[in-house]
Amino acid sequence: MTTNETTETLQQPPSSSSSGRSSSIIKLLKLHKSNVTQNNNNNTSINSVDSNQPSSPKNQSPDETGTLSPLSKQKSLKNFLKDKISKASQSFKESLSTRDLAKNDDQALIDDTEIIVAFNEEDYPLPISPTSQSATSPRSTEGRGSFFKKKKTKFDPRNYMIIYEEVMNNSEAREVFRIYLKKVACNEEPMIFFNELTKFRKEYLKCKHQILQLKNQLDDSNCLEQTMKYCKHVYDLAKQILGTFIKSASLMELNLGKSQNKILNYWNSEIEPYMLQKMRDVVPKRKGSVTSNNGDYLSESPLNLPSSPVIKGSAILVTEVSPVRMYPSLSEVKTITYNDLIRIFNMMDPEKVFEKAVFAVELDLKSDQFPRFARSKELFEFLEKQGENFTRSIAVDISRGYNIDIRYKLKDFNKVQILERDLLFSLTMAEDSPDWDSIKSSKVSNKTQLYNSKTTYSFGEQNEAMKLFKMSSLIPYPLEDVWKVFKDLQLTQKGAVTPTSVELVHYSPCGTLVDKENIFEKASDPSQGKEVPLSLQFSKCLIDSKIPGVKSRDFPNLQTTVFDEVLDGYINFGHTCKYPGYSPPKDSVIFDGLFMYIIRRVNEKATRLIHVIYVDYHLPSHISKLMSTKLWKVRAAHLEENMLNALKEHTSNGRRPVPDSLSDILKYEQSVQDNALKYSKHSWYQEYLNILNNPIQTLPIKEMQ
């Protein structure tokens, strides 16, 4: 197969289904060529092989030699395929891409053994795929063509592995798990326990908030009285859970083993006596029932609890005890103090009382019932009904390898570290996959293509606000020159939706032993320190969106940069980080997210730049929907323009290399060198390919016997 120097063929291996469709198309084309040849030999007009097919258009006539011109061949090919495809199945129709059908400016050459479809790079700029064999070939060029558009595979829930923590944090998935435990495993008590514990946690936090407000709002007498009421409310709820799930021979006793005695001993020795003692310190003014300050009657017996919980259906209803009507007025208290109440309130923290129970129950679920549930038809039917977007919020795609479908939580964007998995995620984002939708923009050249994707790469409710964009640009300059210009932010970061100010705050070389509490400080005690796995560049930048009425966005971040020899390029990855001592500028809003750049060699005179952002600008929802894509178009246009202008200026229009005197305020080069010392000859790209080529098989469906 031969093509001109500006084109290349798509190297990615097709799937089994696409291979079958390609084979069918080739057979149709050969059949068509056979008819064309036969008709040409007979000097007759071109007709379809189907007797019912209308004759070819008049402009498809043979040339003077009796054969069809290339243009006529091309048009005849189109008509032939169009008629055949219209009679095929709907799925066969969908496998074709109108974008990739041969056009007047393209060459469609049919040979006895192969089909060559050559596309011009300038007309069809597509992103480089790191899985392509041509991605690392020094001889490869950046043209890219395909007879078919890459079709997005049908959603199959069996390709996903659910994550325990995300299922438990999602009310719908959690309820399906509870029903599974009840119907299949006949053991729904753990889920009911977790549901009641969740309610208790909410009540505890609510009471804690109220107590903190009381200290500054009421006099000492009223503050004590209200605080005791909240303590008693929490005490009653905790005791009811203990009596239902923890106590021996209780209604829904959990299988806790040794943890059962430890929990009960803590309650009976630490909390119960303390609470009873405080109640004995209360001396009422008169016998019988007394009233509170608002006239409500209060119970004579503060510890008079319901003998058993109320059961309704499959759930236990814990009756919330009102913060009033509990015990005598505390204006008569002799010895109780505010600090006493705070001490006992803290002792009843849900995590302190039920921590061992949660650990024991989760350990049992994770080792037995949850793995069964993860492979059950009940789960797959539920995920099929909910769809792919919901599934990705609680599960990871394992069809291409467990470590490839990487997810982030909101808290990950503020962790003071960057791991090797983040570099693998960068390579995943650089790949050309079906979920990337092309964005048309007149602001960029035909060497640059913009994309967005609705695929989520985060867990939790915040994923709806996260926006994912990609830019892939072919820069006609050597890698060394592009890298030097990229490092000089004064040259590249100019214009709207780009940082108005960038500053390096701190730099930590990889391998440094830093203090756990303050990563900017070296650990004085090695046993109390932690090692920096990859060099960290801490910086801050302020971004002006140029949107009237919208505040500037501040982006405190950390990043790292490596050079990958197999990829023959640089990888830069960073994310939001509120580093030690950070304070946001006045009249600005912090946005969350991550970013990555891949700058790789295409050939000696061309470089591929891929830039991806996955961010939440924290804009109002209506503005975010309208402006996010527009902001990305402006951002990408300025980056491309700035890079090309700087390269043209500093190379004298390509006649000399870029000088070494350009600035590097964020220490990109130092990060590359420090990481290279620790990870000598290590290739994250090769690691990515190894994982990609050894995926985990689809989970089989298993039912309880």
N, C-alpha and C positions, 0 to 999 in steps of 0.2 A: 504494500500500500504506500502511495506517495502523495505528499501534499506540498504546497509551497511553504516557504520558510516562516510564514506568519501564522500557520495553523498547526494544530495537533489533534490527535484523536483522543477520545475519552477512554481512559485506561481502567476505570473502575469495573470490576467483574460484575456482570449482571446477576440478578437473582434468578432462581429456577423458573419463576413465572414469567419474568421479562425475557428470559432466554427463549422460552417457548414462543412468545409473541414475536420476537425478532426473527426466529426461524420461519414462522408463518409468513411474515412480510417478505423475507428473502425469496420464498417459494413463489409468492404472488409476483414479485418483480421479475424473476426469471421467466415465469409464464408469460408475463407481459412482453418481455424482451423477445421471447420466441415468436410471438405473434407479430411484433413489429418487424422482426427480421424477415419472416415469411412474406408479409405484405410488401415489404420493400423490394424483395426479390421479384415479386410479381408486378412491381410498379403500380400498385393499387393504393387507394387511400386507406388511411389508418382507421380501423374500426375496432370496437371492443371485442374481446373474446366471448363475451356474453351476447347472444343473439338479440336479447331484449335491450341491450345498452344502446343509447343514441350514438349517432356517428360523431366523430371528433370535429371540433371547430374547424372552420375553413382556413384559419391562419396556421394550422398544423399540416402544411403540405410539404412534400419532399423537395429537396433542393435539386439543382441541375444534375447531380450525379445519381438521382433516384433514391437518396437516403435522406432521412430526417436531419435537420440542423440540430445542434445542441439545444437551442431554445425550444424547438418543436418537440424534441424528445422530452424535455423537462415538463412542458405543458401536457403532453400526452400521458406522461407518468402520473401527473397530478390527477387528471381525469380518471385514469384507470383505478388508482388507489381510492379516489373518492367514491366511485361506484361500488367497488368491492367492500369498502368499509361500511357503507350505508346498509349493506345486507348482512353484516356480521352482528355478533351479539353486542349488547350495550357495554359490557366490560371491555370488549376488544376496541370499541370506539374510544373509550376513556383512556386507553393506553397510548393513544397518539397525542402528540402535542402540536398544536397549530404553530407554535412559536418556532419549532424546529423543522417544519416542512420546508423544502427547498424553495427559495425565492429567485427572482430574476437575476439578482446579483451574485447568486451562489452557483457552485458547480455540483451537479449530480451526475456522477459517472457510474455506469453499471458494467461490471465485469462478470465473467463466467463464475467466479468464485467469491467475490466480495463486493460490497457497496461502499463507496467513498462519498461522504457528504462533508464538504469543506466549508467552513464558515469563516468570515473575516473577523478578526479580533476586535476591530474598531466598531463593527456593527453589533456584535454579540459579546460584550465583556462579561464573563462569568467568573465567580470566585474560584481560586485554586483549592483543590481538595487535598488535605494532607494524606489521604489514603491512596492518592494517585501515584503510580510508579513514576510519572513524569514530574512529580512534585519535588523530587530530590535529584533529578538527573541534570547535570550541568549543561547538557545539550538541548534540553527542552525549551520550548518557547511557550508563550502564554495564550496562543489561540486555543479555542475549545469548541468542540462541536459534538452533536449527538442527534441521531435521527429521532429519538424519543426524548421527551421531557421526563426527568426522573419522577416517577409516580410515587406519591405518598402511600405507604402500605396501610392496609386496613387495620383499624384498632383491634388488638387482641389482648384482653385483660390477662391472659396467661403469660404474656411477656413481661408482666410486672410483678415485683415482689413488694408486698406491703411492709411498712415500717411500724413496729409496735407503738412507739411513742406518738406517731402521727395519727394512727387509728384511735388511740385513747384520747387524743385531743380533738377529734372530730366527732360531733354528737351523732351524726347519721351512721358513720362506720362503726362507732362504738355500740350503737343500738343493734346493728346487724350481728356484731360479735356476741352480744348478750343473748339474742334470740338463738344463735347457733349453739351457745353453751347450754341453753335451756332445752332445746329440742333434740340436739344430737348428743351432747356430752352429759345432759341431765345435771348440770352443775352451774347454775347462773349466780350463785351466791357471791363469787368474787366481783362480778360486775355490779351487782346491787350494792356491795360494800363500797366500791369505788364511787358509785353515784352519790351515796350518802356522805362519803368523805368529801366529795367535791362541794356539796351543799354546806357541810360544816366549815370547810376552808373559807368559803365566801362569807359566811356569817361571822367567822372569827376576824377576818380582815375588816368587815364592816364595823364590828364592835371596837376593834383596835383604832380605827380611824376616829370613831366617836370619842373614845377615851382621850386621845391626843388633843382633840378639840376642846374637851371639857376643862383641862388644866388652866387654860388662859381665859375661860369665859365665865366660870362660876366661882363663888367663894368656896373656901375649904370644905364647909359642911355639905353643900350641894354637890360638890365635886366627888366627895367620898361616897355619897349616897348613889349617885348615878353610876360611878365606877363599879360599885358592888353589884348593882343590877346587871351590868354587862358581864361581869365575872360569873354571876350565877347563871345567866343565860348560856354562856359558853360551857359552863360546868354541866348543865343539864343535857345539852346536845351531845357532848362527849360521852357522858355516862350512858346515854341511851344507845349509842353505837357500840360501846363496850358490852352492854348487856345483850345486844342482839347478835353480834358477830364474834366477839372475843371470849366471853365468859364460857366456861365449860358447860356443855349440854344446853347451850343457848339455841334460840330458834333457828339461826342460820350460822352456826358455828363454822369458822374457817379452819382449814388444815394448816396450822401455824407451827406445829412442832414445839421446840424449846422457846420460840419467840412468844408463845402464848403466856407462859409464866412470867417472863421478863416484863411484858406489857402490863399485866395485872399487878405485879409487884411494884412497878413504878407508880401506878395509879393509887394503890392501896397504902403505900408507904410515904409517898411524897405529896400527893394532891389531896386525897380524901381527908387525912387528919388535919392538914393545914386549913382546908375549907371549913371543916367542922369547928376547929378552934376559933376561927374568925366569927363564925356564927354564934358561938358561946360568948363572945365579947360584946354582943349586942344586948342591951338591957332596955326593954320597952318601958314606957311611962306607966302603962296600966295593963291589967290582965286582958286576955281576950284579943280579938282582932283590933288592929290599929290602922290608921289611914296614912297615906303618904301626903305630901304637900298639896297635891291636886285633888285630894279627897277620895281617891280610889282605895278600896279595901285591899289589904295585903294579906297573904297567907300566914297563918300562925306557924306552919311547918315549912321552912324553906327547902328542905330536902325531900319533900313528899313528891316522888316522881311516878309517872305511870308504871303500872306493874308489867306491861308488855307493849310493844310497839303495835301500831295499826297496820295490818296487811291488806293491801288492795291489789288484786291481780297478782302480777309477778314482781311488784315493787313494794318496798317498805316505805311508809309515810312517817317521817320523823316530824312530830308536831313542834313547830317553832314556839319557844316559850317567850312571851312578851317581856320586854325589859322592865315592865311595871308589875304590880301585884305579886311580889315575890317574898318580901320579908319586911320587918318593922323599919321605921324611919331611922336612918343612921345619925340623926342629930343627937341620939342618946348613946352613941358608941363611946366606950371607955378607952380602949387601948389601940384599936385598929388605926392604921395610918395609910396614906395614899401609896407609899412605897411598898407596903405589905400587899396591897391589892395588885399593883403592877407586877410584883414578883410572882404571885400565883397565876395571874393572867398569862404571863410569859411561859410558865410551866405547863399550861394547857395548850400551847401551840400545837396544831395538828401534826406538824412534822416531828415533834418530840414525843407525842403520845402514841402515834400510829406509824412511825417510821419503820419499825421492825415488822409490823403487819404488812405494810405495803411491799417491803422487800421480799418477804416470804411468799406472798400471793403472786407477785410479778415473776419471781423466779420459777414458780410452778407453772404459770401460764405460758411463759416464754419457752419453756423446755418441753411442754406437752401439747396443750390445747391450741395455742396460737399457731404453731407450725401446721397443725391439722387444718385449722381455719384458713390459713394462707393458701391451702391447696384444695379447698372445698368448692363444690359447685355452687353453694349458697353465696360465697364471696364473689365468684366470677360472674354469676348472674346479676348480682348487685352492681358490680363495676361496669358490666356491659350496659346496664340501664343508665347509670350515672354519666358514662362517657369518658373520653380520654382526659379532658381537662381536670375533672374531679379526681380521676385515678392518679394523675401525676401529683396531686396535692397530698397524697398519702402513701405513694409507692414510687419505686424507681424501676426504670426499664432495664431488664437484665438480658434482653435478647442480643445485645451487642457487648455484654460484659458488665459485671456489677460495678466496676470502678470507672466506667465511662459516663454513665448517667449520674453526674454529681449534682447535689442539691445544696442549697444554702438556706439558713434561717436568718431572721432579722438580726439576731445576736451575733451571727458570724461576720456581719459587716463591720463589727466594732471590735473584733478580736485583735489583739496586738501580736499577730503572727501571720505568716504566709507559709503554706505547706506545699509539698510536692503535688498533692492532688489538685491544687489551684492551677498549676502549670498544665496538668492533663486536661482540666476543664477548658483552658485557653485553646488547646488543640482541638477539642471537641467543637468549640464555637467556630473555629476557622473552617471546619469541614462543610462542604456543600451538601446539605441535606434537604429533603422535600419540604420541611416546615418553614424554610426561608422564603418569604414572598418578596418579589422585586418591587422596588419603589422607583417610579419614574421621576426624574429630576432634570430640569434644564440647567441647573446651577453647576453641575459637574460635567466633565468631559466624557467622551465615549470610552475612555480608558478606565473609568471608575463606575462601579455599580453599587447601589445602595439596597439594603434589605431590612425587613423587620420580621419578627416572628412572634406568634402568640403562645409559643411553647413556654411553659413555666419551668424555672429551675430553682424554685424556692418552695419551702414548706410553710404552711400557715396562711392566715387570712390576708396577709399583706401582699401575696403574690399577684393579686388583681391590679395593684397599683404599679407593679414593676413593668418597665418597658424595655424591650430587647431590640437593639439595632446593630447592624453590621455594615461596614464599608470595606470594599475590596478594590484596590487601585493598582494599576500597572504603571510603574514609574520608570521612564526610559533612561535610567542612570545606574551605575554600578552600586552594589550593596554598600561598599565602603563609603561612598559619597553620601548616599541616602542616610546612613547611620550617623555620620558626623552632623548633618543638618538636623536630623531628628532630635539629637541631644541638646541643641541650642533652642531653648523655648522662646527666646526673643525673636527668632525667625519664624517659628511654626505656629505659635499660639497668639495669633492676632485676628481681630474681627469679632463679630457677634457670637455668642454662645461659646466663647473661649475664655480661659482665665484672664481676668484683668490684672491679677497679681499672683505670682507664684513664689514660694519661699521654701527652702530646705530647712526643716526644723531640727532634725537629728539624723545621724546615720549609724547603724549598728552592723558591723561585719558579721557574716555567718560564722558560727562556732564560738561567738562571744558568750561568756557566762554572765547573765544579767540578773538583777534582783527581780524576784517574782512580783513585787508590788510596784516597782518602778523600772521599766525596761530601759530607761535612759541611764540607769546607774549600774555599774558592774557589781556583781555579787561579792560581798565581803566574806561570806561563808559559802564555800562551794556546795555544801549539802543543802543550802537553802536557795540556791540559784537555779536557773533554767537556761538551756542552751538555745541560741538563735539558730534555727535550722537553715534558713536562707537569709542572705543579707537584706536589711530593711532600710528603705529610704523613706523617712517621715517628712511629709510636706503639707502645705496648706495652700489653697488657692480660692480666690473669690471669682464667681462667674456672674456676669451681668447678662440676663436673657434678652434685654432690650424690649421687654413686654411692658407697656404702660401699666402702672399700678401693682406690678409684681416685684417683690423684694429680690435683692441679689441672693444667689445660692452659694453657701460656703461649703467647701469640700475638704475637710481634714482627712488625710489618707496616708496609707503606707503602701509601698510597692517594692518589687524586686525585679531584677533583670538578669537573664542568663543568655548564653550563646550555646546553641545546640548544633553540634557538628554534623549529625545525620540530616537534620533539617536544613543545615547550612544557612542559619538565620538566627535572629534574636527574638526572645519572648519576654515581654514586659507585662506584668500582672500587678494590679493594685485594687484596694477596696477602702471603703470608709473606715476611719479609725479615730476615735477620740483619745488621742495619746495623752500622757501625763502633762498636766498644766494647760491643756487646751481650753480656750474660752471663745465662743463665737463672736464675730464682729457685730457691732451695733447695726440694727436694721437689716439683718440677714437671717436666712433660714438654712439649716443643715439639710442636705439631701443624702440619701443612702444609696449605695450601689457598689458596683465593681466595674473595672475596665480592663482591657487587654489590647496589646499590639503584638502582631507577628510581622517581622520584617525579614524576608527571606530572599535569597538569590534565585533569580530565574535563569539568567545567563550572565555573561560577562558585562552586558550593557543594559540589563533590565532587572528590576527589583519589584517584588510583590509586597504591598503594604496592606495588612488586614487590621482593622480597628473595630472592636466590639464594645458596646456599653450595655449594662443591665442595671437600670437605675429607677429610683422613685424620686422625682423632683419635689414631691410634696406640694404639688400644685392642686388647686381645686379641681374636682373631677371633670367639670365641664371644660375647663381650660386645658387640662391634661389631654383629653380626647382630641381637642381641636389643634393643639399646639405641639404635641410631642414629636410628631413626624416632621412638621415644618422646622422645628428647632434642629432636628437631626440633619435635615437637608442643608441648612445654613452652616451647621458645624462641619459637615463633611466637605462642603464646597470651599470653605475657608482653609481647611487643613490641606486639601489638594492644591489649592492655589498658592498658599504660602510655601509648601514644599517645593513646587515647581519653580516658583520665582526665585527662591533662595538658591536652589541648585543651579539654575541658569546663571545667576549672578556670580556665585562663588566658583563656578567651573569655567567661566567665560564662554558660556553656551556650549559646554561639553569639551572644550579644548584642553583643560587641565584638571587635575584632581582638586577636591575641596581641601583647603588648608587645614592643618591641625590646630589652628589658633582659635577655633570657634569655642564658645563657652559650654559648660556642662554643669549647671548650677545644682542639679538634682543627683549628681554623681552616678549617672548611668554606667559609665565605663568602670568605675571602681567597683560597683556592684557586680558587674560581669566578671571582672578579674577575681574578686574575692570568692564568688560562687564557683568559679572554675578551679580554684585551688582546692576546695573541699570536694567537689564533684568532678574530679579529673576524668575526662573521657566518658562521662556519663551522658546518655542521651534520653531525654524525656520523650522525645518523639518516637524513638525506637521502643521505649516502654509502652507508649500509647498504641503503637502498631501491634505489639505482642498481645496486649489485652484485647485489642479489637479482633485479632485473628483467632482468639481462643475464648469465645463467648460462652456464658452459662446457658444451658439448655432451658427451653420453656418449662415452666412448672407443670407437672402432671396433676390432673384432678384426682383427688383421693376422697373417699367417703368413709365415715365411721362405720365400722362393722357392728 
